[in-house]
Amino acid sequence: MPLHSSRPDLLDPAELASLAGIDVIARFIVDGFLSGLHRSPRKGFSAQFAEHRPYQPGDEPRMLDWKIAARSDRLVVKQFEEETNLRATILLDVSRSMAWTGDKSRLTKLAYAERLAAAIALLLLRQRDAVGLVRFDAEVRSSVPPRARRGQWKRIVAALSEPGAGKATRAGAAFTQAGRLVPRRGLIILISDLLVESEEVLGPVRALRGMGHQVVVLQVLDPSERDLSGRAGEALFVDPESALAVPASVADVRAAYHETVATALAEWREQLAAAGATYEMVSTDAPFGVPLRRAFAARQRMP
């Protein structure tokens, strides 16, 4: 599909991912997302975005961008890398349960989450925010401290390509690392399927909120995990992290399964809201622009 025919952030994620590597796809997604913001009738989005900020009394005239002033009659000042607006860290779950898809035509949860993490990182970097990355499963696998300087994008992309994914998920260690990396008030974004005990996430979220951090939780799920669609007959249900296997008839368990999943999602939404976090369930067949908008909205709420 020609990329110019539609905004890349609104295309099918699997089709988009087949076109290029993570770094190129992230650029496509962010460019498409930004083009949508610049066309948005909501005031304030495009004017505040990217590499400039409005002129303020006291700014040096030599820092004005005269080309923009000539085109739009607006006075804006060029921002440099040391003028960091915000420190943000993306926590990416790379446990074994993330490496699953219910349909080979879709991305695995991990492949989707990696591209989403890259797009969020690039979006924040383009605002001169300092961005870091923590990859984790049962332990912290990669840790890239938040930076806004040149070369940070390459460090994040390289970390996303690193191997290492254990069976279990232990979110606590990743949250602890995030707290160390962002000691001052900042933004923490967790991308995970949340196949963990709720308190392992809720406790750290409450602690981070108590420190003044904004917390966003993006729960990535495959459509088949939500409703067992397209399946029939006998099946063996296997937990990829514990290896527990249970044989059952899909027809017999579908209704109870659907009710259980709906209840679990509602509980995550309610409990995370009570803990002060922003929550969004993201399906791996949803365009990347959907969760990207949620992350951007959280960023816009930061002073």
Secondary structure as the mmCIF struct_conf table of DSSP 4:
data_model
#
loop_
_struct_conf.conf_type_id
_struct_conf.id
_struct_conf.beg_label_comp_id
_struct_conf.beg_label_asym_id
_struct_conf.beg_label_seq_id
_struct_conf.end_label_comp_id
_struct_conf.end_label_asym_id
_struct_conf.end_label_seq_id
HELX_RH_3T_P HELX_RH_3T_P1 LEU A 3 SER A 5
BEND BEND1 SER A 6 SER A 6
HELX_RH_3T_P HELX_RH_3T_P2 PRO A 8 LEU A 10
BEND BEND2 LEU A 11 LEU A 11
HELX_RH_AL_P HELX_RH_AL_P1 PRO A 13 ALA A 17
TURN_TY1_P TURN_TY1_P1 SER A 18 LEU A 19
BEND BEND3 ALA A 20 ALA A 20
HELX_RH_AL_P HELX_RH_AL_P2 ILE A 22 ARG A 39
BEND BEND4 PRO A 41 ARG A 42
TURN_TY1_P TURN_TY1_P2 LYS A 43 GLY A 44
HELX_RH_AL_P HELX_RH_AL_P3 PHE A 45 GLN A 48
TURN_TY1_P TURN_TY1_P3 ALA A 50 GLU A 51
STRN STRN1 HIS A 52 PRO A 54
TURN_TY1_P TURN_TY1_P4 PRO A 57 GLY A 58
HELX_RH_3T_P HELX_RH_3T_P3 PRO A 61 MET A 63
STRN STRN2 LEU A 64 LEU A 64
HELX_RH_AL_P HELX_RH_AL_P4 TRP A 66 SER A 72
BEND BEND5 ASP A 73 ASP A 73
STRN STRN3 VAL A 76 LYS A 78
TURN_TY1_P TURN_TY1_P5 GLU A 81 GLU A 82
BEND BEND6 GLU A 83 GLU A 83
STRN STRN4 ARG A 87 ASP A 93
BEND BEND7 SER A 95 SER A 95
HELX_RH_3T_P HELX_RH_3T_P4 ARG A 96 MET A 98
BEND BEND8 ALA A 99 ALA A 99
BEND BEND9 GLY A 102 ASP A 103
TURN_TY1_P TURN_TY1_P6 LYS A 104 SER A 105
BEND BEND10 ARG A 106 ARG A 106
HELX_RH_AL_P HELX_RH_AL_P5 LYS A 109 LEU A 125
TURN_TY1_P TURN_TY1_P7 ARG A 126 ARG A 128
STRN STRN5 ALA A 130 PHE A 136
BEND BEND11 ASP A 137 GLU A 139
STRN STRN6 VAL A 140 ARG A 147
BEND BEND12 ARG A 149 ARG A 149
TURN_TY1_P TURN_TY1_P8 ARG A 150 GLY A 151
HELX_RH_AL_P HELX_RH_AL_P6 GLN A 152 LEU A 160
TURN_TY1_P TURN_TY1_P9 SER A 161 SER A 161
BEND BEND13 LYS A 167 ALA A 168
HELX_RH_AL_P HELX_RH_AL_P7 ALA A 171 LEU A 181
BEND BEND14 ARG A 184 ARG A 185
STRN STRN7 LEU A 187 SER A 192
BEND BEND15 VAL A 196 VAL A 196
HELX_RH_AL_P HELX_RH_AL_P8 SER A 198 GLY A 210
TURN_TY1_P TURN_TY1_P10 MET A 211 GLY A 212
STRN STRN8 GLN A 214 LEU A 221
HELX_RH_AL_P HELX_RH_AL_P9 PRO A 223 ASP A 227
TURN_TY1_P TURN_TY1_P11 SER A 229 GLY A 230
BEND BEND16 GLY A 233 GLY A 233
STRN STRN9 GLU A 234 VAL A 238
TURN_TY1_P TURN_TY1_P12 PRO A 240 SER A 242
STRN STRN10 ALA A 245 SER A 249
HELX_RH_AL_P HELX_RH_AL_P10 VAL A 250 ALA A 274
TURN_TY1_P TURN_TY1_P13 ALA A 275 GLY A 276
STRN STRN11 THR A 278 SER A 283
TURN_TY1_P TURN_TY1_P14 THR A 284 ASP A 285
BEND BEND17 ALA A 286 ALA A 286
TURN_TY1_P TURN_TY1_P15 PHE A 288 PHE A 288
HELX_RH_AL_P HELX_RH_AL_P11 GLY A 289 GLN A 300
TURN_TY1_P TURN_TY1_P16 ARG A 301 ARG A 301
#
